[in-house]
Amino acid sequence: MFSATFKQEVEEWCKLNLDSLVCVSIGTKNTAVESVQQELRYTGCESGKLLEIKNFFCKQMKGIQPQCLVFVQSKERAKELYSELIYLFTKVDVIHADLTQEERDKVMKNFTDGSVSTLICTELMGRGMDFKGVKVVINYDFPTTAIEYIHRIGRTGRAGEKGRAITYFTSDDVKNLKDWHDALGLLFTRLHNESQNCKGKKMKNARPIKREKISTVPKYDLEKQYKKKKLIQNSIKRKKKQSKK
C-alpha cells in the first residue's frame, strides 16, 4: 500500500489484518512536500475569495499562464465558480460528476495539452491523479482536514519540480482549524493568530461549511461582458488575417 498520507484508522486496520507488515516512511509523517511554496490568503468572506481569485488571474494573463488546479468544496460550487470565471478568462474549464465520461475525457485532454490552463475541480481530483506541469494549486474552499490539504497541494511540486499552493480562508474557516501545524509548518502561526478556537486538537469527522453562493454579478451582465469580449477577440483575429494577405 502506498499513499502520501495514512489516517490512523487505516494504519490500525493494516496492523490487525495484514501479515508480516513492514511500514516504511519517507520524510515527516503526514506533511506537505518542501518543493511546494505554501501561501495563505485571508479573504474575510466568500465575496472576498472571488475578488482575490479574479485579481490573481488578471495578473497571470499579463504573462505565460501556468497550469493551475482550483479546488472547491462541491460540484455545485465548481459550476458556480466556472460561471463567474469563464466570462473573464477563456482558458478555464471545470470537471465534476455531472459530466459524461466523454465530456470528462475531453476536459482532461484540453488541460493536459494546454488548451485549458485552469481547471476547477472537487476533492476527487486531489488523489491519485498525476498531472505533469501543474505549477499552481488554489484551494478556493478551505479543505476539511489537513490530509485533504496535503493531497490537494500534492498535485504540484512533483518529480523534483517547484510548485505553488495558495489557500484562501474566511472567518468561517478559522473556527474549524485544528491540528494544522504538521501540514502547514510555520504558516500555521498565521492561522493560529486568527483564531481563539484553535486548541491543537485533531480534526475528526469535520463537516464542510455551508457557504454562500459564488456570485457577484448578475448572469445577464456576465453574458454581455463575455459576448463583448468575444467580439473584440474575433475582430482582432480578422484584422490580423487581413494584414497577412
MODELLER restraints for C-alpha pairs under 7 A, 6 or more apart:
rsr = mdl.restraints
at = mdl.atoms
rsr.add(forms.Gaussian(group=physical.xy_distance, feature=features.Distance(at['CA:5:A'], at['CA:30:A']), mean=5.10, stdev=0.5))
rsr.add(forms.Gaussian(group=physical.xy_distance, feature=features.Distance(at['CA:5:A'], at['CA:147:A']), mean=6.65, stdev=0.5))
rsr.add(forms.Gaussian(group=physical.xy_distance, feature=features.Distance(at['CA:15:A'], at['CA:21:A']), mean=6.88, stdev=0.5))
rsr.add(forms.Gaussian(group=physical.xy_distance, feature=features.Distance(at['CA:30:A'], at['CA:147:A']), mean=6.98, stdev=0.5))
rsr.add(forms.Gaussian(group=physical.xy_distance, feature=features.Distance(at['CA:30:A'], at['CA:183:A']), mean=6.71, stdev=0.5))
rsr.add(forms.Gaussian(group=physical.xy_distance, feature=features.Distance(at['CA:31:A'], at['CA:150:A']), mean=6.68, stdev=0.5))
rsr.add(forms.Gaussian(group=physical.xy_distance, feature=features.Distance(at['CA:31:A'], at['CA:182:A']), mean=5.76, stdev=0.5))
rsr.add(forms.Gaussian(group=physical.xy_distance, feature=features.Distance(at['CA:31:A'], at['CA:183:A']), mean=4.57, stdev=0.5))
rsr.add(forms.Gaussian(group=physical.xy_distance, feature=features.Distance(at['CA:32:A'], at['CA:150:A']), mean=5.40, stdev=0.5))
rsr.add(forms.Gaussian(group=physical.xy_distance, feature=features.Distance(at['CA:32:A'], at['CA:183:A']), mean=5.64, stdev=0.5))
rsr.add(forms.Gaussian(group=physical.xy_distance, feature=features.Distance(at['CA:35:A'], at['CA:157:A']), mean=5.33, stdev=0.5))
rsr.add(forms.Gaussian(group=physical.xy_distance, feature=features.Distance(at['CA:35:A'], at['CA:161:A']), mean=6.84, stdev=0.5))
rsr.add(forms.Gaussian(group=physical.xy_distance, feature=features.Distance(at['CA:35:A'], at['CA:162:A']), mean=5.11, stdev=0.5))
rsr.add(forms.Gaussian(group=physical.xy_distance, feature=features.Distance(at['CA:35:A'], at['CA:163:A']), mean=6.23, stdev=0.5))
rsr.add(forms.Gaussian(group=physical.xy_distance, feature=features.Distance(at['CA:36:A'], at['CA:157:A']), mean=5.27, stdev=0.5))
rsr.add(forms.Gaussian(group=physical.xy_distance, feature=features.Distance(at['CA:36:A'], at['CA:162:A']), mean=5.95, stdev=0.5))
rsr.add(forms.Gaussian(group=physical.xy_distance, feature=features.Distance(at['CA:36:A'], at['CA:163:A']), mean=4.51, stdev=0.5))
rsr.add(forms.Gaussian(group=physical.xy_distance, feature=features.Distance(at['CA:36:A'], at['CA:164:A']), mean=5.24, stdev=0.5))
rsr.add(forms.Gaussian(group=physical.xy_distance, feature=features.Distance(at['CA:36:A'], at['CA:165:A']), mean=6.55, stdev=0.5))
rsr.add(forms.Gaussian(group=physical.xy_distance, feature=features.Distance(at['CA:37:A'], at['CA:163:A']), mean=6.09, stdev=0.5))
rsr.add(forms.Gaussian(group=physical.xy_distance, feature=features.Distance(at['CA:37:A'], at['CA:164:A']), mean=4.65, stdev=0.5))
rsr.add(forms.Gaussian(group=physical.xy_distance, feature=features.Distance(at['CA:37:A'], at['CA:165:A']), mean=6.04, stdev=0.5))
rsr.add(forms.Gaussian(group=physical.xy_distance, feature=features.Distance(at['CA:38:A'], at['CA:164:A']), mean=6.07, stdev=0.5))
rsr.add(forms.Gaussian(group=physical.xy_distance, feature=features.Distance(at['CA:38:A'], at['CA:165:A']), mean=4.84, stdev=0.5))
rsr.add(forms.Gaussian(group=physical.xy_distance, feature=features.Distance(at['CA:38:A'], at['CA:166:A']), mean=6.13, stdev=0.5))
rsr.add(forms.Gaussian(group=physical.xy_distance, feature=features.Distance(at['CA:39:A'], at['CA:165:A']), mean=6.05, stdev=0.5))
rsr.add(forms.Gaussian(group=physical.xy_distance, feature=features.Distance(at['CA:39:A'], at['CA:166:A']), mean=4.75, stdev=0.5))
rsr.add(forms.Gaussian(group=physical.xy_distance, feature=features.Distance(at['CA:39:A'], at['CA:167:A']), mean=6.20, stdev=0.5))
rsr.add(forms.Gaussian(group=physical.xy_distance, feature=features.Distance(at['CA:40:A'], at['CA:166:A']), mean=5.91, stdev=0.5))
rsr.add(forms.Gaussian(group=physical.xy_distance, feature=features.Distance(at['CA:40:A'], at['CA:167:A']), mean=4.93, stdev=0.5))
rsr.add(forms.Gaussian(group=physical.xy_distance, feature=features.Distance(at['CA:40:A'], at['CA:168:A']), mean=6.10, stdev=0.5))
rsr.add(forms.Gaussian(group=physical.xy_distance, feature=features.Distance(at['CA:41:A'], at['CA:167:A']), mean=6.00, stdev=0.5))
rsr.add(forms.Gaussian(group=physical.xy_distance, feature=features.Distance(at['CA:41:A'], at['CA:168:A']), mean=4.79, stdev=0.5))
rsr.add(forms.Gaussian(group=physical.xy_distance, feature=features.Distance(at['CA:41:A'], at['CA:169:A']), mean=6.37, stdev=0.5))
rsr.add(forms.Gaussian(group=physical.xy_distance, feature=features.Distance(at['CA:42:A'], at['CA:168:A']), mean=5.87, stdev=0.5))
rsr.add(forms.Gaussian(group=physical.xy_distance, feature=features.Distance(at['CA:42:A'], at['CA:169:A']), mean=5.14, stdev=0.5))
rsr.add(forms.Gaussian(group=physical.xy_distance, feature=features.Distance(at['CA:42:A'], at['CA:170:A']), mean=5.95, stdev=0.5))
rsr.add(forms.Gaussian(group=physical.xy_distance, feature=features.Distance(at['CA:43:A'], at['CA:49:A']), mean=5.55, stdev=0.5))
rsr.add(forms.Gaussian(group=physical.xy_distance, feature=features.Distance(at['CA:43:A'], at['CA:168:A']), mean=6.46, stdev=0.5))
rsr.add(forms.Gaussian(group=physical.xy_distance, feature=features.Distance(at['CA:43:A'], at['CA:169:A']), mean=6.10, stdev=0.5))
rsr.add(forms.Gaussian(group=physical.xy_distance, feature=features.Distance(at['CA:43:A'], at['CA:170:A']), mean=5.47, stdev=0.5))
rsr.add(forms.Gaussian(group=physical.xy_distance, feature=features.Distance(at['CA:44:A'], at['CA:170:A']), mean=4.52, stdev=0.5))
rsr.add(forms.Gaussian(group=physical.xy_distance, feature=features.Distance(at['CA:44:A'], at['CA:171:A']), mean=5.46, stdev=0.5))
rsr.add(forms.Gaussian(group=physical.xy_distance, feature=features.Distance(at['CA:45:A'], at['CA:170:A']), mean=5.07, stdev=0.5))
rsr.add(forms.Gaussian(group=physical.xy_distance, feature=features.Distance(at['CA:45:A'], at['CA:171:A']), mean=6.53, stdev=0.5))
rsr.add(forms.Gaussian(group=physical.xy_distance, feature=features.Distance(at['CA:46:A'], at['CA:170:A']), mean=6.98, stdev=0.5))
rsr.add(forms.Gaussian(group=physical.xy_distance, feature=features.Distance(at['CA:46:A'], at['CA:212:A']), mean=6.61, stdev=0.5))
rsr.add(forms.Gaussian(group=physical.xy_distance, feature=features.Distance(at['CA:49:A'], at['CA:168:A']), mean=6.55, stdev=0.5))
rsr.add(forms.Gaussian(group=physical.xy_distance, feature=features.Distance(at['CA:65:A'], at['CA:117:A']), mean=6.57, stdev=0.5))
rsr.add(forms.Gaussian(group=physical.xy_distance, feature=features.Distance(at['CA:66:A'], at['CA:117:A']), mean=6.42, stdev=0.5))
rsr.add(forms.Gaussian(group=physical.xy_distance, feature=features.Distance(at['CA:66:A'], at['CA:135:A']), mean=5.86, stdev=0.5))
rsr.add(forms.Gaussian(group=physical.xy_distance, feature=features.Distance(at['CA:67:A'], at['CA:117:A']), mean=4.70, stdev=0.5))
rsr.add(forms.Gaussian(group=physical.xy_distance, feature=features.Distance(at['CA:67:A'], at['CA:118:A']), mean=5.96, stdev=0.5))
rsr.add(forms.Gaussian(group=physical.xy_distance, feature=features.Distance(at['CA:67:A'], at['CA:133:A']), mean=6.46, stdev=0.5))
rsr.add(forms.Gaussian(group=physical.xy_distance, feature=features.Distance(at['CA:67:A'], at['CA:134:A']), mean=4.75, stdev=0.5))
rsr.add(forms.Gaussian(group=physical.xy_distance, feature=features.Distance(at['CA:67:A'], at['CA:135:A']), mean=5.62, stdev=0.5))
rsr.add(forms.Gaussian(group=physical.xy_distance, feature=features.Distance(at['CA:67:A'], at['CA:136:A']), mean=6.53, stdev=0.5))
rsr.add(forms.Gaussian(group=physical.xy_distance, feature=features.Distance(at['CA:68:A'], at['CA:117:A']), mean=6.13, stdev=0.5))
rsr.add(forms.Gaussian(group=physical.xy_distance, feature=features.Distance(at['CA:68:A'], at['CA:118:A']), mean=4.72, stdev=0.5))
rsr.add(forms.Gaussian(group=physical.xy_distance, feature=features.Distance(at['CA:68:A'], at['CA:119:A']), mean=6.36, stdev=0.5))
rsr.add(forms.Gaussian(group=physical.xy_distance, feature=features.Distance(at['CA:68:A'], at['CA:134:A']), mean=5.78, stdev=0.5))
rsr.add(forms.Gaussian(group=physical.xy_distance, feature=features.Distance(at['CA:68:A'], at['CA:135:A']), mean=6.18, stdev=0.5))
rsr.add(forms.Gaussian(group=physical.xy_distance, feature=features.Distance(at['CA:68:A'], at['CA:136:A']), mean=4.70, stdev=0.5))
rsr.add(forms.Gaussian(group=physical.xy_distance, feature=features.Distance(at['CA:68:A'], at['CA:137:A']), mean=5.65, stdev=0.5))
rsr.add(forms.Gaussian(group=physical.xy_distance, feature=features.Distance(at['CA:69:A'], at['CA:118:A']), mean=5.89, stdev=0.5))
rsr.add(forms.Gaussian(group=physical.xy_distance, feature=features.Distance(at['CA:69:A'], at['CA:119:A']), mean=5.03, stdev=0.5))
rsr.add(forms.Gaussian(group=physical.xy_distance, feature=features.Distance(at['CA:69:A'], at['CA:120:A']), mean=6.04, stdev=0.5))
rsr.add(forms.Gaussian(group=physical.xy_distance, feature=features.Distance(at['CA:69:A'], at['CA:136:A']), mean=6.50, stdev=0.5))
rsr.add(forms.Gaussian(group=physical.xy_distance, feature=features.Distance(at['CA:69:A'], at['CA:137:A']), mean=4.86, stdev=0.5))
rsr.add(forms.Gaussian(group=physical.xy_distance, feature=features.Distance(at['CA:69:A'], at['CA:138:A']), mean=6.19, stdev=0.5))
rsr.add(forms.Gaussian(group=physical.xy_distance, feature=features.Distance(at['CA:70:A'], at['CA:119:A']), mean=6.09, stdev=0.5))
rsr.add(forms.Gaussian(group=physical.xy_distance, feature=features.Distance(at['CA:70:A'], at['CA:120:A']), mean=4.65, stdev=0.5))
rsr.add(forms.Gaussian(group=physical.xy_distance, feature=features.Distance(at['CA:70:A'], at['CA:121:A']), mean=6.07, stdev=0.5))
rsr.add(forms.Gaussian(group=physical.xy_distance, feature=features.Distance(at['CA:70:A'], at['CA:137:A']), mean=5.96, stdev=0.5))
rsr.add(forms.Gaussian(group=physical.xy_distance, feature=features.Distance(at['CA:70:A'], at['CA:138:A']), mean=4.69, stdev=0.5))
rsr.add(forms.Gaussian(group=physical.xy_distance, feature=features.Distance(at['CA:70:A'], at['CA:139:A']), mean=6.01, stdev=0.5))
rsr.add(forms.Gaussian(group=physical.xy_distance, feature=features.Distance(at['CA:70:A'], at['CA:140:A']), mean=6.32, stdev=0.5))
rsr.add(forms.Gaussian(group=physical.xy_distance, feature=features.Distance(at['CA:71:A'], at['CA:120:A']), mean=6.10, stdev=0.5))
rsr.add(forms.Gaussian(group=physical.xy_distance, feature=features.Distance(at['CA:71:A'], at['CA:121:A']), mean=5.17, stdev=0.5))
rsr.add(forms.Gaussian(group=physical.xy_distance, feature=features.Distance(at['CA:71:A'], at['CA:122:A']), mean=5.38, stdev=0.5))
rsr.add(forms.Gaussian(group=physical.xy_distance, feature=features.Distance(at['CA:71:A'], at['CA:123:A']), mean=6.79, stdev=0.5))
rsr.add(forms.Gaussian(group=physical.xy_distance, feature=features.Distance(at['CA:71:A'], at['CA:138:A']), mean=6.22, stdev=0.5))
rsr.add(forms.Gaussian(group=physical.xy_distance, feature=features.Distance(at['CA:71:A'], at['CA:139:A']), mean=5.00, stdev=0.5))
rsr.add(forms.Gaussian(group=physical.xy_distance, feature=features.Distance(at['CA:71:A'], at['CA:140:A']), mean=5.70, stdev=0.5))
rsr.add(forms.Gaussian(group=physical.xy_distance, feature=features.Distance(at['CA:71:A'], at['CA:141:A']), mean=6.61, stdev=0.5))
rsr.add(forms.Gaussian(group=physical.xy_distance, feature=features.Distance(at['CA:72:A'], at['CA:78:A']), mean=6.05, stdev=0.5))
rsr.add(forms.Gaussian(group=physical.xy_distance, feature=features.Distance(at['CA:72:A'], at['CA:121:A']), mean=6.31, stdev=0.5))
rsr.add(forms.Gaussian(group=physical.xy_distance, feature=features.Distance(at['CA:72:A'], at['CA:122:A']), mean=5.28, stdev=0.5))
rsr.add(forms.Gaussian(group=physical.xy_distance, feature=features.Distance(at['CA:72:A'], at['CA:139:A']), mean=6.74, stdev=0.5))
rsr.add(forms.Gaussian(group=physical.xy_distance, feature=features.Distance(at['CA:72:A'], at['CA:140:A']), mean=5.56, stdev=0.5))
rsr.add(forms.Gaussian(group=physical.xy_distance, feature=features.Distance(at['CA:72:A'], at['CA:141:A']), mean=4.88, stdev=0.5))
rsr.add(forms.Gaussian(group=physical.xy_distance, feature=features.Distance(at['CA:73:A'], at['CA:122:A']), mean=6.08, stdev=0.5))
rsr.add(forms.Gaussian(group=physical.xy_distance, feature=features.Distance(at['CA:73:A'], at['CA:141:A']), mean=5.74, stdev=0.5))
rsr.add(forms.Gaussian(group=physical.xy_distance, feature=features.Distance(at['CA:74:A'], at['CA:122:A']), mean=5.87, stdev=0.5))
rsr.add(forms.Gaussian(group=physical.xy_distance, feature=features.Distance(at['CA:75:A'], at['CA:96:A']), mean=5.65, stdev=0.5))
rsr.add(forms.Gaussian(group=physical.xy_distance, feature=features.Distance(at['CA:75:A'], at['CA:122:A']), mean=6.41, stdev=0.5))
rsr.add(forms.Gaussian(group=physical.xy_distance, feature=features.Distance(at['CA:77:A'], at['CA:214:A']), mean=6.81, stdev=0.5))
rsr.add(forms.Gaussian(group=physical.xy_distance, feature=features.Distance(at['CA:78:A'], at['CA:94:A']), mean=6.72, stdev=0.5))
rsr.add(forms.Gaussian(group=physical.xy_distance, feature=features.Distance(at['CA:78:A'], at['CA:120:A']), mean=6.15, stdev=0.5))
rsr.add(forms.Gaussian(group=physical.xy_distance, feature=features.Distance(at['CA:78:A'], at['CA:121:A']), mean=6.25, stdev=0.5))
rsr.add(forms.Gaussian(group=physical.xy_distance, feature=features.Distance(at['CA:80:A'], at['CA:214:A']), mean=5.62, stdev=0.5))
rsr.add(forms.Gaussian(group=physical.xy_distance, feature=features.Distance(at['CA:81:A'], at['CA:214:A']), mean=6.08, stdev=0.5))
rsr.add(forms.Gaussian(group=physical.xy_distance, feature=features.Distance(at['CA:82:A'], at['CA:93:A']), mean=6.77, stdev=0.5))
rsr.add(forms.Gaussian(group=physical.xy_distance, feature=features.Distance(at['CA:82:A'], at['CA:94:A']), mean=6.33, stdev=0.5))
rsr.add(forms.Gaussian(group=physical.xy_distance, feature=features.Distance(at['CA:84:A'], at['CA:215:A']), mean=6.79, stdev=0.5))
rsr.add(forms.Gaussian(group=physical.xy_distance, feature=features.Distance(at['CA:86:A'], at['CA:92:A']), mean=6.15, stdev=0.5))
rsr.add(forms.Gaussian(group=physical.xy_distance, feature=features.Distance(at['CA:87:A'], at['CA:222:A']), mean=6.18, stdev=0.5))
rsr.add(forms.Gaussian(group=physical.xy_distance, feature=features.Distance(at['CA:87:A'], at['CA:223:A']), mean=6.84, stdev=0.5))
rsr.add(forms.Gaussian(group=physical.xy_distance, feature=features.Distance(at['CA:87:A'], at['CA:225:A']), mean=6.72, stdev=0.5))
rsr.add(forms.Gaussian(group=physical.xy_distance, feature=features.Distance(at['CA:87:A'], at['CA:226:A']), mean=4.59, stdev=0.5))
rsr.add(forms.Gaussian(group=physical.xy_distance, feature=features.Distance(at['CA:88:A'], at['CA:226:A']), mean=6.80, stdev=0.5))
rsr.add(forms.Gaussian(group=physical.xy_distance, feature=features.Distance(at['CA:91:A'], at['CA:115:A']), mean=6.80, stdev=0.5))
rsr.add(forms.Gaussian(group=physical.xy_distance, feature=features.Distance(at['CA:91:A'], at['CA:116:A']), mean=4.63, stdev=0.5))
rsr.add(forms.Gaussian(group=physical.xy_distance, feature=features.Distance(at['CA:91:A'], at['CA:117:A']), mean=5.57, stdev=0.5))
rsr.add(forms.Gaussian(group=physical.xy_distance, feature=features.Distance(at['CA:91:A'], at['CA:118:A']), mean=6.41, stdev=0.5))
rsr.add(forms.Gaussian(group=physical.xy_distance, feature=features.Distance(at['CA:92:A'], at['CA:116:A']), mean=5.59, stdev=0.5))
rsr.add(forms.Gaussian(group=physical.xy_distance, feature=features.Distance(at['CA:92:A'], at['CA:117:A']), mean=6.20, stdev=0.5))
rsr.add(forms.Gaussian(group=physical.xy_distance, feature=features.Distance(at['CA:92:A'], at['CA:118:A']), mean=4.67, stdev=0.5))
rsr.add(forms.Gaussian(group=physical.xy_distance, feature=features.Distance(at['CA:92:A'], at['CA:119:A']), mean=5.88, stdev=0.5))
rsr.add(forms.Gaussian(group=physical.xy_distance, feature=features.Distance(at['CA:93:A'], at['CA:116:A']), mean=6.63, stdev=0.5))
rsr.add(forms.Gaussian(group=physical.xy_distance, feature=features.Distance(at['CA:93:A'], at['CA:118:A']), mean=6.43, stdev=0.5))
rsr.add(forms.Gaussian(group=physical.xy_distance, feature=features.Distance(at['CA:93:A'], at['CA:119:A']), mean=5.09, stdev=0.5))
rsr.add(forms.Gaussian(group=physical.xy_distance, feature=features.Distance(at['CA:93:A'], at['CA:120:A']), mean=6.24, stdev=0.5))
rsr.add(forms.Gaussian(group=physical.xy_distance, feature=features.Distance(at['CA:94:A'], at['CA:119:A']), mean=5.47, stdev=0.5))
rsr.add(forms.Gaussian(group=physical.xy_distance, feature=features.Distance(at['CA:94:A'], at['CA:120:A']), mean=4.56, stdev=0.5))
rsr.add(forms.Gaussian(group=physical.xy_distance, feature=features.Distance(at['CA:94:A'], at['CA:121:A']), mean=6.04, stdev=0.5))
rsr.add(forms.Gaussian(group=physical.xy_distance, feature=features.Distance(at['CA:95:A'], at['CA:104:A']), mean=6.34, stdev=0.5))
rsr.add(forms.Gaussian(group=physical.xy_distance, feature=features.Distance(at['CA:95:A'], at['CA:107:A']), mean=6.92, stdev=0.5))
rsr.add(forms.Gaussian(group=physical.xy_distance, feature=features.Distance(at['CA:95:A'], at['CA:120:A']), mean=6.38, stdev=0.5))
rsr.add(forms.Gaussian(group=physical.xy_distance, feature=features.Distance(at['CA:95:A'], at['CA:121:A']), mean=5.39, stdev=0.5))
rsr.add(forms.Gaussian(group=physical.xy_distance, feature=features.Distance(at['CA:96:A'], at['CA:121:A']), mean=6.40, stdev=0.5))
rsr.add(forms.Gaussian(group=physical.xy_distance, feature=features.Distance(at['CA:96:A'], at['CA:122:A']), mean=6.84, stdev=0.5))
rsr.add(forms.Gaussian(group=physical.xy_distance, feature=features.Distance(at['CA:110:A'], at['CA:116:A']), mean=5.39, stdev=0.5))
rsr.add(forms.Gaussian(group=physical.xy_distance, feature=features.Distance(at['CA:111:A'], at['CA:117:A']), mean=6.13, stdev=0.5))
rsr.add(forms.Gaussian(group=physical.xy_distance, feature=features.Distance(at['CA:126:A'], at['CA:151:A']), mean=5.47, stdev=0.5))
rsr.add(forms.Gaussian(group=physical.xy_distance, feature=features.Distance(at['CA:126:A'], at['CA:152:A']), mean=4.54, stdev=0.5))
rsr.add(forms.Gaussian(group=physical.xy_distance, feature=features.Distance(at['CA:126:A'], at['CA:155:A']), mean=6.98, stdev=0.5))
rsr.add(forms.Gaussian(group=physical.xy_distance, feature=features.Distance(at['CA:127:A'], at['CA:151:A']), mean=5.99, stdev=0.5))
rsr.add(forms.Gaussian(group=physical.xy_distance, feature=features.Distance(at['CA:130:A'], at['CA:155:A']), mean=6.77, stdev=0.5))
rsr.add(forms.Gaussian(group=physical.xy_distance, feature=features.Distance(at['CA:131:A'], at['CA:155:A']), mean=6.71, stdev=0.5))
rsr.add(forms.Gaussian(group=physical.xy_distance, feature=features.Distance(at['CA:134:A'], at['CA:155:A']), mean=6.91, stdev=0.5))
rsr.add(forms.Gaussian(group=physical.xy_distance, feature=features.Distance(at['CA:134:A'], at['CA:156:A']), mean=5.28, stdev=0.5))
rsr.add(forms.Gaussian(group=physical.xy_distance, feature=features.Distance(at['CA:135:A'], at['CA:156:A']), mean=5.73, stdev=0.5))
rsr.add(forms.Gaussian(group=physical.xy_distance, feature=features.Distance(at['CA:135:A'], at['CA:163:A']), mean=4.95, stdev=0.5))
rsr.add(forms.Gaussian(group=physical.xy_distance, feature=features.Distance(at['CA:135:A'], at['CA:164:A']), mean=6.15, stdev=0.5))
rsr.add(forms.Gaussian(group=physical.xy_distance, feature=features.Distance(at['CA:136:A'], at['CA:156:A']), mean=6.44, stdev=0.5))
rsr.add(forms.Gaussian(group=physical.xy_distance, feature=features.Distance(at['CA:136:A'], at['CA:163:A']), mean=6.00, stdev=0.5))
rsr.add(forms.Gaussian(group=physical.xy_distance, feature=features.Distance(at['CA:136:A'], at['CA:164:A']), mean=4.78, stdev=0.5))
rsr.add(forms.Gaussian(group=physical.xy_distance, feature=features.Distance(at['CA:136:A'], at['CA:165:A']), mean=5.75, stdev=0.5))
rsr.add(forms.Gaussian(group=physical.xy_distance, feature=features.Distance(at['CA:137:A'], at['CA:153:A']), mean=5.94, stdev=0.5))
rsr.add(forms.Gaussian(group=physical.xy_distance, feature=features.Distance(at['CA:137:A'], at['CA:156:A']), mean=6.68, stdev=0.5))
rsr.add(forms.Gaussian(group=physical.xy_distance, feature=features.Distance(at['CA:137:A'], at['CA:164:A']), mean=6.33, stdev=0.5))
rsr.add(forms.Gaussian(group=physical.xy_distance, feature=features.Distance(at['CA:137:A'], at['CA:165:A']), mean=4.72, stdev=0.5))
rsr.add(forms.Gaussian(group=physical.xy_distance, feature=features.Distance(at['CA:137:A'], at['CA:166:A']), mean=6.26, stdev=0.5))
rsr.add(forms.Gaussian(group=physical.xy_distance, feature=features.Distance(at['CA:138:A'], at['CA:165:A']), mean=5.83, stdev=0.5))
rsr.add(forms.Gaussian(group=physical.xy_distance, feature=features.Distance(at['CA:138:A'], at['CA:166:A']), mean=4.76, stdev=0.5))
rsr.add(forms.Gaussian(group=physical.xy_distance, feature=features.Distance(at['CA:138:A'], at['CA:167:A']), mean=5.80, stdev=0.5))
rsr.add(forms.Gaussian(group=physical.xy_distance, feature=features.Distance(at['CA:139:A'], at['CA:166:A']), mean=6.15, stdev=0.5))
rsr.add(forms.Gaussian(group=physical.xy_distance, feature=features.Distance(at['CA:139:A'], at['CA:167:A']), mean=4.56, stdev=0.5))
rsr.add(forms.Gaussian(group=physical.xy_distance, feature=features.Distance(at['CA:139:A'], at['CA:168:A']), mean=6.14, stdev=0.5))
rsr.add(forms.Gaussian(group=physical.xy_distance, feature=features.Distance(at['CA:140:A'], at['CA:167:A']), mean=6.42, stdev=0.5))
rsr.add(forms.Gaussian(group=physical.xy_distance, feature=features.Distance(at['CA:140:A'], at['CA:168:A']), mean=5.58, stdev=0.5))
rsr.add(forms.Gaussian(group=physical.xy_distance, feature=features.Distance(at['CA:141:A'], at['CA:168:A']), mean=6.66, stdev=0.5))
rsr.add(forms.Gaussian(group=physical.xy_distance, feature=features.Distance(at['CA:142:A'], at['CA:167:A']), mean=6.70, stdev=0.5))
rsr.add(forms.Gaussian(group=physical.xy_distance, feature=features.Distance(at['CA:142:A'], at['CA:168:A']), mean=6.41, stdev=0.5))
rsr.add(forms.Gaussian(group=physical.xy_distance, feature=features.Distance(at['CA:142:A'], at['CA:169:A']), mean=5.84, stdev=0.5))
rsr.add(forms.Gaussian(group=physical.xy_distance, feature=features.Distance(at['CA:142:A'], at['CA:173:A']), mean=6.86, stdev=0.5))
rsr.add(forms.Gaussian(group=physical.xy_distance, feature=features.Distance(at['CA:143:A'], at['CA:149:A']), mean=5.58, stdev=0.5))
rsr.add(forms.Gaussian(group=physical.xy_distance, feature=features.Distance(at['CA:144:A'], at['CA:206:A']), mean=6.08, stdev=0.5))
rsr.add(forms.Gaussian(group=physical.xy_distance, feature=features.Distance(at['CA:144:A'], at['CA:207:A']), mean=6.90, stdev=0.5))
rsr.add(forms.Gaussian(group=physical.xy_distance, feature=features.Distance(at['CA:144:A'], at['CA:208:A']), mean=6.08, stdev=0.5))
rsr.add(forms.Gaussian(group=physical.xy_distance, feature=features.Distance(at['CA:145:A'], at['CA:203:A']), mean=6.44, stdev=0.5))
rsr.add(forms.Gaussian(group=physical.xy_distance, feature=features.Distance(at['CA:146:A'], at['CA:180:A']), mean=6.05, stdev=0.5))
rsr.add(forms.Gaussian(group=physical.xy_distance, feature=features.Distance(at['CA:146:A'], at['CA:183:A']), mean=6.07, stdev=0.5))
rsr.add(forms.Gaussian(group=physical.xy_distance, feature=features.Distance(at['CA:150:A'], at['CA:183:A']), mean=6.76, stdev=0.5))
rsr.add(forms.Gaussian(group=physical.xy_distance, feature=features.Distance(at['CA:153:A'], at['CA:165:A']), mean=5.90, stdev=0.5))
rsr.add(forms.Gaussian(group=physical.xy_distance, feature=features.Distance(at['CA:156:A'], at['CA:163:A']), mean=5.06, stdev=0.5))
rsr.add(forms.Gaussian(group=physical.xy_distance, feature=features.Distance(at['CA:157:A'], at['CA:163:A']), mean=4.09, stdev=0.5))
rsr.add(forms.Gaussian(group=physical.xy_distance, feature=features.Distance(at['CA:174:A'], at['CA:194:A']), mean=6.74, stdev=0.5))
rsr.add(forms.Gaussian(group=physical.xy_distance, feature=features.Distance(at['CA:174:A'], at['CA:195:A']), mean=5.82, stdev=0.5))
rsr.add(forms.Gaussian(group=physical.xy_distance, feature=features.Distance(at['CA:175:A'], at['CA:195:A']), mean=6.30, stdev=0.5))
rsr.add(forms.Gaussian(group=physical.xy_distance, feature=features.Distance(at['CA:175:A'], at['CA:197:A']), mean=5.69, stdev=0.5))
rsr.add(forms.Gaussian(group=physical.xy_distance, feature=features.Distance(at['CA:177:A'], at['CA:198:A']), mean=5.95, stdev=0.5))
rsr.add(forms.Gaussian(group=physical.xy_distance, feature=features.Distance(at['CA:178:A'], at['CA:198:A']), mean=5.38, stdev=0.5))
rsr.add(forms.Gaussian(group=physical.xy_distance, feature=features.Distance(at['CA:178:A'], at['CA:199:A']), mean=6.49, stdev=0.5))
rsr.add(forms.Gaussian(group=physical.xy_distance, feature=features.Distance(at['CA:178:A'], at['CA:200:A']), mean=5.33, stdev=0.5))
rsr.add(forms.Gaussian(group=physical.xy_distance, feature=features.Distance(at['CA:178:A'], at['CA:201:A']), mean=5.50, stdev=0.5))
rsr.add(forms.Gaussian(group=physical.xy_distance, feature=features.Distance(at['CA:178:A'], at['CA:202:A']), mean=5.85, stdev=0.5))
rsr.add(forms.Gaussian(group=physical.xy_distance, feature=features.Distance(at['CA:178:A'], at['CA:203:A']), mean=5.68, stdev=0.5))
rsr.add(forms.Gaussian(group=physical.xy_distance, feature=features.Distance(at['CA:179:A'], at['CA:200:A']), mean=4.59, stdev=0.5))
rsr.add(forms.Gaussian(group=physical.xy_distance, feature=features.Distance(at['CA:179:A'], at['CA:201:A']), mean=5.32, stdev=0.5))
rsr.add(forms.Gaussian(group=physical.xy_distance, feature=features.Distance(at['CA:179:A'], at['CA:202:A']), mean=5.10, stdev=0.5))
rsr.add(forms.Gaussian(group=physical.xy_distance, feature=features.Distance(at['CA:179:A'], at['CA:203:A']), mean=6.67, stdev=0.5))
rsr.add(forms.Gaussian(group=physical.xy_distance, feature=features.Distance(at['CA:180:A'], at['CA:188:A']), mean=6.35, stdev=0.5))
rsr.add(forms.Gaussian(group=physical.xy_distance, feature=features.Distance(at['CA:181:A'], at['CA:188:A']), mean=5.27, stdev=0.5))
rsr.add(forms.Gaussian(group=physical.xy_distance, feature=features.Distance(at['CA:192:A'], at['CA:198:A']), mean=6.32, stdev=0.5))
